[in-house]
Amino acid sequence: MSAHRNSLDTLSALRPRTSVTAAWPPAVRDAALERVLLDRGTPAAPVRSRFRLRRLAVGGLATGAVLTGGLGVAAGAGVLPQDFVDTFAFWAEDSGVDLSTAERNATAPGPDGLLFSVVTMSGPDGTVCVAPLFETPESASGPVPSVFEDGGGSCGPEPSTEAFGSNAAVNADDEAHIYWVPAGRAVRAELTLPDGSGYPAVLVHGGFHGWFPTASEGDPVLTGYAADGSVVGQVGIPRLR
Amino acid sequence: MSENHAAGPPDPEASRFTALWEQYSPRVMGYALRHVDPDSAQEVVSETFLVAWRRLREVPGEPLPWLLVVARNTISNHRRSGYRRAVLQGELERLQRVAEPAPAAEVPAVEREAVLAALAALTQAEREALLLVAWDGLTAAQAARVAGCSTSAFSVRLFRARRRLQAADATTTHPVRPTPWESPA
């Protein structure tokens, strides 16, 4: 491809114009309009009007939550991005956490120039909700994510005290798997793939959170390390796709 | 569209609907051609505008996002009733068919092929994000409605798609994959 034209400019130049006319000649289009005008009185087929974002989860982290957005809870806080409020408002309702306590606890490199961040929110009864997500670098410069892709999460009263690798939870889509594993006495962890590549794991609220690309091959293994550098254990992260 | 209501006073609703059709049916057709074969695309446009005709009072002042949401639902219904999801080669063929055959002076054929190949290699969600903005002319908020996700999730998708397309621009010989994190020695 030549260097003088950006691929996005080329893409815009390829916006369909005459190609639509070629595929749908005016005479055919006029005939279609006539039919539609006449068909107004025939029974209508059912049309879905809403879509849902699905959350996949296994193991102990399943929240069963479905994001519908626009709930409006905590919108009056004024300092939180509306998309953040829309996405996590259900936690305020279900778990009683205060969205204004949202805090980005850890950030690591993510796929395609994005950042992998883990955000926590807490409630007056000690409940803490933990939300891993991908966000843009611009979003990561703000106090809480504003442009992000939610990766699931969970709420609980206290940090997990389970042994390293004794449990696991995984959310996945076509792009990435996001996982959680209890830390136990491990203070650092690293996920590796059979090809030797490594992906970050961050420790938040008693658990390691991380990701790996869905398109990768082989079984990913998370290795936990104690403070003295010794290996605490290894656990395979299940693939959902 | 020639005269179709010669007798009697003009029907304001029919006039509005006809204007809607004239202005937006080619754009809905362009959207449908990206997802299904030409014959099915014509059915999708007809069904989409039949919904608009029946619910004309619900059609907003900026109708394209609304029409594309209906078109998307219609396509989903077609798929549920037996449409087979295309493989990568099918995507590329469909894109080559629907993309403007631009004159060489504007877009050299080799550039056109390279961009369309890179586009076909994206995930369906990423490709849709790019084209809703670049071809359909929607804003991120409008496109998010059509894609069925939040604006922030759509923005991430669009960001990722643009990066991948530009990465393919930089090198067309390597597959586009996330960059692994380098673990400390």
Interface residues (C-beta under 8 A of the other chain):
Chain A: M1 S2 R5 N6 S7 L8 T10 L11 S12 A13 L14 R15 P16 R17 T18 S19 V20 T21 A23 W24 V28 R29 D30 A32 L33 E34 R35 V36 L37 D39 R40 A44 A45 V47 R48 S49 F51 R52 L53 L67 G69 P81 D83 F84 D86 T87 A108 P109 G110 P111 D112 G113 L114 F134 E135 T136 S139 P145 S146 V147 F148 E149 D150 D174 E175 A176 E190 T192 L193 S197 G198 Y199 P200 P213 A215
Chain B: M1 S2 N4 A14 F17 T18 W21 S25 P26 M29 G30 L33 P38 A41 Q42 V45 S46 E47 F49 L50 V51 W53 R54 V69 V70 N73 T74 S76 N77 R97 V98 A99 E100 P101 A102 E106 V107 P108 V110 E111 R112 A114 V115 L116 A118 L119 T123 Q124 A125 L130 A134 W135 G148 C149 S150 T151 S152 A153 S155 V156 R157 F159 R160 R162 R163 R164 L165 Q166 A168 D169 T172 R177 P178 T179 P180 W181 E182 S183
